[in-house]
Amino acid sequence: MPSKSPAQARFMAAAAHDKAFAAKAGISQSVAKEFNEADRGTGIRRGKAQAQKASGPYVSGTPINKRGY
């Protein structure tokens, strides 16, 4: 079952990769791994906001504040 929101996807990924976190959150690590695997093809783990954040304020390798307009 894929996650319903990016926050749930991040939570399940954290629980899938950290046994102590999964135990503290009260979720089975195997269930978290199933969610994490189901999210693989949906694109929810890397949403539009993260893609824009990764690109940053650069265009053609020149920072916007250094353009000299």
Buried (B, 14 or more C-beta within 10 A) or exposed (E): EBBEEBEBBBBBBBBBEBEEBBEEBEBEBEBBBBBBEBBEEEEBBEEEEEEEEEEEEEEEEEEEEEEEE
